[in-house]
Amino acid sequence: MKVTRWPAFFLFAALIISALITEETGDVTPVEKGFERNQALLVGEETDLSSTWYCVSGTVGGSGIANHEILLGNPSNSLGQASITVISVLSPKQSNSGDGATERGGSPETLQLESVTLEIVIPERSIISQTLSEIEGVAGEYAAAFIQSDIGNLVVEHRLSGQVGVAQSPCASSASTEWNFAAGTTQTGTREIITILNPFPDNAVLDITFAADGRKRRPDAYSGLVLPPGALLPIDITDVVTLAETVGARVETRIGRVVAERLIVYGDEFQPFGLSAAVGSPSLNELWVFPGGFDLDSRSSVVIYNPSNTLEAIVDVEIVSDIETGPYIEPISLTVKPGSSEEVIFNHGEGSLDASNGVDASGRVPRGIPFWVVVRSINGTPIVSERFVISSITPQKLSGSTLGVDLAAKEHFAIAKDSEGQLAIVHPADDRLTLVQLYAYSEGQLYESQVIEVSASSRKIVDLQQLGIPENSVIRILSSEPVSVERYLGSELEGEWGRLSAGASELVELEVNQTIYE
């Protein structure tokens, strides 16, 4: 990778234009569907006057569960300012009934502490990090960060580190009236915490429902739950839905908007199997894609959650091989009942539970054939879907749950603390290729990658280290056509796939045509 100047952008623009020139076929160019659903991971434009972000899950106390560090990336050509307001609480206490549901009236009790604000300057084309526990005046155990900046295209992620591992993921760029999670877990040796932030000056009233063991659970303590203005509420799901292999969750507001993020702790300091953090999905969709595919060395599966009260979802899980001339892989068809979830298992791993806990797809994928996955609701009932990985060996691919991608965009953003990692890029259009180029902003410099070609209806894995991406950089991924992207954070031995923030101005609904075999 080399240091470059602004003319590189004009060169890439010319390449994009040339990629769009095709031979006349008489066909009408497909019209991309605009985007209307709420999305939580969106980066604004440089011309925007301000930006707002919410980093909800994390700790600042001495527990060492998930020490909270904020990463702020400024890809613009001007330095900017940002304020980080830390909202912290002491550890919540909640009573638990014998059947795994919180007792009536036993809603979580927290001691809300006074918020603390830090003003910082972010240089142009660079990133800075701030550990919340190092800000003077911050106390408590759990802490969220509310970030406001005059940088319109500010990119914000957070990095959580603890005794069982490290997790890095985008923060939320907006609040919502609903948040959906498909694949939490409270099985033995794990701990799940859903943290909810009300950043606004009015009360929010919440209902939280769970799906586990084939049935819907609506604990009384989480029906009509009032969250005061500026309040943070960590809920230990381990005490609400006990010993469930997968837990679907839906947070809905009767009044107001909130931000919800999930933290899962796998193992302990003696057997650390991973730390996973993810913002929920603020909307459901009929189509989800997993560009990074699935690990066949650990227990790996895809979980589909249908939060509807009345409608069942008829779903196809499509396994798409990277080898164009490879064998036909028949989709897995299943029905997801209202308020429940289903799991499709690609690999059982060592010491995992038997196939009765999900649909066994381990025999569908030939060993050694790389693949990615599409989850499609055939009957139009919107769903949410996540990748679910459980590792029983350390060091190994880390355990974690990550939402699939339900959109396509021409611009994506990521923050890289080091140069290791990969990108998985799915180009869903079936009638034209796309050109992709990466720009990295680090310590005031702009670096550019070579132009990468991704064929129609295909996937490409890009190694960031081979491209020469520098450490401590903001990565901007530009494509001539809308694509879906996941990032792999970590090394060959340890890491997990996860979502990226997308540019808000070039967002379209995801469309992946079903493969038709003669």
N, C-alpha and C positions, 0 to 999 in steps of 0.2 A: 504494500500500500504506500501511496506517496502523498506528500503535502501538495495541495492544489489551490487554485484560485477560482473565482466565480465563473469563468468561461466553461468550466467543467459542466455546470448546470445546463448551459446552452447546447453543449454537445449531446448530453443525455436527452434533452428535449427533442433534438433532431432525430435521435435514434428512436424515440417513442413515436414520432410522426411517421418515420419510415416503416415501423412495425405495423402501423395501421393500414398501410397501402397494400391491398390485396387484389388479385385478379378479379375481373368482373364475372360474377356468377349469376346475376339476375336476382339473387336473394336479397331480401330486405335485412339490413343490419339489425340484430336483436336490440331491443330497447331495454336498458337496465332499469330494474325496479328501484324506485326511491326508497329511502329508509325512514320509517315512521315510528318504530318501536324504541322504547327507552333503552339506552346503553350506558354502562357505568365506566368504561375505560376509553375515554375520548380525549384527544389532544386538540386544542384549538389552533387557530392560525396566528402567525406572527403579528398580523395587523390587529388582532383582538386587544382590547384595552386591559383585560385582566383574566385571571384563571383561578379556579378554586379546586382543591383536592382534599380528600378525607382518607387518612391512613388509620384504620380502626383497631385491628388486632395487634397485640404486643404487650410486653411487660416492662416495667422499670424497677421493680423491687428486687429483693435478694433471692427470689425463687430460682432464677436462672432458666425459666421455661422458654421465654422467647424475647430476649433483649431487643428493644425496638430502636432501629436505626432508619432515618429518613434519607432517601437519595433524591436529590433535585437536579434535573438536567436542563440546561439552557442552550438550545441549539441556535438561538438568534444571534444577530451581529451586534447586540448591545447588552451591556450589563443591566441587570434588573434587581429588584428588591422583592423580598418575600417575608411574610410573617408566619411563624409556626406557633400556633396556640395549642398547648398540651392540656388535654382533659384527662384527669386521672382519678382512680377510685381505689379504695382498699378492697381486699379480696371479698367477694360476695359470699354470703352464707345462705344456704337454702335447705329446707328440710326435705326428706325423701320418704315416701310411703313404701310399703313392702313390695308393691307390684311394679316398682320402677317409675311411678308417676309422682310428681311433686304434690304434696298434700294441699288440700283446699286452703287457700289463704296463706300458703307457704311460699309465696313468690320471693325471688331473690332480694336480699337486702344488701345495699351497698352504702358505703360512706363516701359521698362525693367530695372531692377536695377542690380547693381553689385552683382555677386554671392559671397557667403561666404562659406568657407570650415572649417569643424571641424574634427580633428583627435581624435579617441577614441580607447580605449582598451576594448575588450569584454572577460571576464574571461571564462574559460572552463565550459561546462555544465551549462550555465546560460543565462539569458536574461538581457538586459538593455534597458532603454527607454530614448528618447531625444525629448523634445518639441522644435520645430523649432524656435518659437518666443523667446526662452530663449538663443539662440545662439547669441553671441555678433556680432553686425553688420547687423543682419537680419532686414529688413524693408519691407514695401509694404503691400499688402492685401492678394493676393494669392501666395502660395509658393509650389514648388515641391522639392523633395530631390533625389539626384543621389548618390547612395551608392556603393563604391568599397571596397572590403575586400580581405585579404589573407586567409579567411576561405572558403574552397571550398563548404561546405554544410551549409553556413549561411542561416538562415530563416529570412525573413523580412516581417513584416506586418505594417500597420499604423492604428492609432486610431484617429478618428475625433470626437470632442465633441463640442456641441453648445447649443443654447437655446431650440432646439426642440428634442435633443436626442444625442445618442452616436452610432457611427458605427465603426466596426473594420473589416478589410479585408486584404487579401494578397496584397502586392505590385507586380509589374510586374518584371519578370526576363529577359525580352528581349524586343526589339523594333520590329516593324512590318510594312509592307506596307499596311495593312488594319486592321481596328478595327470595330467590329459590336456590336450594342446594340439593343435589341428587345423591351424593355418595359420601356422607359422613360415616363415622363408625365409632362404636363403643365396645367393640370386642375386647377380650382380655388383653391387657397390656397397652391399651390405647386410652387417650383422653381427648374429648372433643369439646371445644368452647366456641359458641357463637356470640360475638360481641356486637351490640347494637348502639349506635350513636344518634342522638337527636341534636343536630347542630343549630336548631332554630329557636326563636324566642317564645314559642308556644308549646303546650303539651302535645305529645303524640300518644295515640291510643293503639295498642298492638294486639293482634291475635297470632299465635305461633302454633303450627300443627306439624306433626311428624309422621313419617311412614316407616315402619319397621316390622319385620316378621310377617309381612303380608297384610298388615292392617294399619288403619289410620289412628293416630293418637292425638287427642286435643286436651292436654292437661288443663284443669280449671285455673291453675295459677297463671297460665299464659293466655288466658282469654280475657280481653279487655284490660290488658296490662298498661298502666299509665307510665310514660317515660317523660319526666319533666324537661323543661327547656335546658339545652346545653348538657344533658346528662349522658353518661356512658354506662351501659349495662352488659357485663360479661355473664353469660349463662353457661354453666357447665352441663352440657347435654348428657354427659356420662351419668349424672345423677337423676336424669329425667327419663331417658330411654336406655335401660341397662342391658349390657351384653348383647348388642345387636350387631350383626356383621356389617350391614349397611343401613344408614339412616338418611332418609329424605327429610328435608325441612323446608317450610315455607313461612316467611314472615310477611304479614299483611297489616296495613294500618287502616283503622277506621277514620282516624283524624291525623293529619300531618304527614310528613315524609321523614324517613330515617335512612341510615346507611348500615348495612350488615355485612360482617366478614366472619369467616370460619377459620379456626385454628385447630389442627389435629396434632397431637403429640404421640409418636409411635415409640414404645419401649421406654427405657430409662437410661441413666448414666452408665449402667453396667452392660446393657444390651441396647445401644442406640440404633434405631431403625429409621429415623427420619422425622422431620418437622414439615408440616404443610400448612400454607396460609393462602386463602383465596377469597376475594370479594364474590358475593353471590350474583346470580343473574337477575336483573331487574325486570326481565320479561321472558315469556316462554316463546318457543318457536317450533315449527314443524320439521326443521332441518338442522342437524348439527354435524360438524365434521371434525375429525381428529387428525390433523396433518402429520403429527409426529408418530402415528401408529401406536403399537403396543409392544411392550417388552415381553419376550418369551422366555426369559431367564428367571423371572419372579412370578408370583401370582398376579395376573393382570386381567382386568375385565372392563366392560363398559356397563354403566348403570343408567337405566332410563326411569325417570320419575314422572308420574302423571298426577299433578295436584288437583285435578278437576274433582268436584264433588259428585258429578253425575255421569260424565262421559268416559268411556273406555278409549284407549289409544291402541290402534293397530299399527305396529312398528316393524319396519325392516331394518336390519343391521347389515350393511353392505361392506364387504371386505374387498378393497381395491388393490390389486397387485401392481407393483412398480414395473413388472415385466409385461410388456404389451402382448407378447405371444404366450404368456403363461397359461396355466390351466384355469378353467372356469371355476369360480368359487361361489357356490350357491348362497344367496343371502339368508340370514336367520330371521324368520318371521315369528313374532310373538304378540300377545295381547297384554296390555298393561291396564289393570282394573283401576277405576277411579280411586284416588287417594292412596295409591300403592306404587311400588317400584319393581322392576325386573332387572336381572343381571345376566349378561352374556359373558362367559368366562373363556378367555383365549388360552390361558395357561394356569394350571392349578398350583404350581410351585411345590416346594417341599413342605410337608406337614400341614397343608391347607385342608379346608373342609371339603366334603365330597360334592359331587355335581348336583345333588338334590337342592342345593342352595342357589342354583342358577342354571341357565341353559349352557350346556357343554358345547363349546365351539372349538375345543383344542384340536380336534381332528380335521377341521376345515382348512387350516392353513398349513401348507407344506413347509417343513423346516428349511430355513435359509432363504425364503422368498420374502423380501421386504414389502410391507403393505401399509395402507392407511385405511381409515374407517369412516363411513357415512352412516348416520342414524337418521332415519326418515319416518315421519308419521304419515302413514298411507291414507288414513281417513280424515286427516286435517285437525285432529285434536292436538293442541300445542303441548309440548313436553319440555323437560330439561334433562340434559345428559352429561355425565362425567366419566372420565377415566379413573379407575380405581386400581392402585398397585400396592401390594403388600409384600415387603421383603423380609425374609427370615434369616438372611445371611448378611454379615457386615465384614468388610466393606462390600457394598452391592448397590445396585440401582435403588434409590431411596424410596421408601413407602410414601404414598401421597394420593390425594384426590384433586383432580383438576377439571374444570369445566371445559367442554368442547367449544369450538368456535361457531358462532351462529350469524356471521356477517362476512362480507368481503369488502376490501378497501384498496385504494391505490397508494396509501401511505400508512406505514406502521412505525412505531417508536419503541425503543428499548434502552435500558441503561446497563452498561457492562462494567462491572468492577474489575474483572480480569478478562483476558483474551480468549479463554476457553469457552466452548459452547457451540451450539448449532442452531440453524433455522430450518424449519420444515415449511416449504411454500407449496400450497395447493392452488393450481390454476383451474377454476371450475369450468370456464368457457370451453365448448367443444368444437369451435370453428376457427380459432385463431390462437397464436402463441402470445406470450407476454415477455417483455424485457424488464429485468429487475436490476437495480443498482443500489448499493449501500453507501451511505455517507456517515462518517464518524466524526464527531466534534469532541475534541479533547485538548485541554489546556490552551484554548484559544486558537487551535489549528483545525483545519478542515481536511479530512482524508476521504478519498473515494476508492471504491472497489472497481474491478472490471465489471462489464455488463454481463449479466447472467440471463440465459434464455431458458424459459420454461414452456414446454409444449402444451398444446391444448389438452384438457382433461387429464392432467398428470401432476406429479409431485416431484419436487427437487429438494434434496437435503444439502445445506450449505454449511461448511465448516468455517466458523468465524476466525479461528486462529490461522488457518491456511490463507484467508483473505487479508491477514495482517491487521485486523481490528485492534487498535491500541487499548491498553487498560484505561479505566476511568473515563469512559466515553459515552456520549449519547449517540445511539445508532438510529438513523433515519432510513427506512426501507421504502424506496419508490418503485412503483411498477406501472407499466403502460396500460395494464388491465387490472380490474379488481381481483385480488387474491385473498386467500385465507392463510394465516401464518401462526405457527407456534414456535416457541423458543425452548431449547434444551439448555438448562443451566447446570454446569458441573463438568466433571471429568468422565472418562470412560467407565470408571468404577462407580462413581456416585453422582446422582443428578436426577432431574425429572423434567418432563415437558410441561409447559404452561402457556397461558395466553399473553398477548401483547396489547398495548394500547394502540388504537387506530386513529388516524387523522379524521376529524369530524367532517371535513369538507368533501371528502371523496368516498363516502360510505354508501353501500348498496346492499340490498337484501341478498343473502346467499342463495344461489341456484346451482344445483349439481344434478345434471341429467342422469337418469338411471341407465346403466349399461345394458344394452340389448344384445343378447347372443342368439345367433341363428340356430 
